[in-house]
Amino acid sequence: MIDIDKVKETWVKGQAESSFDDWKDVLAILREHFFSQVEDMNEKEFKEYLEYELGYEEDIINDMFEEASQ
């Protein structure tokens, strides 16, 4: 009897490995993934997320916002 889960896993592994042949596609997927995590946050929520959830230092966060305002 065929182990369908094993066949699926083999297919998924092949798809994942071959996806790195085109870095632009991989970057587009990653950008969309990360943006979807924060797109509904306002400025305060986003700063808190960066600091408290991800551990960014306040100086780094301030630098990010400063660069974006230039």
C-alpha positions, 0 to 999 in steps of 0.5 A: 500500500502506498504511503500517501503522506510520504509521497506528499512529503517527497513532493513538498521537499522537491517543490521547496528546494526548487523554489530557491532557483528563483530568488525573486520569487522567494523574496516576494513570498517572504515579503508578503508573509512578513507584511501580512503579519503587520499590515493591520497594525498602527504605528504604536502597535508596530513599535510595540511588536518590534520591541516586545515581541521581536526584541528590537532595541528602541534605538534600532526602531527609532532609526527605522522610522527616521529613515522612512521619514526622509 
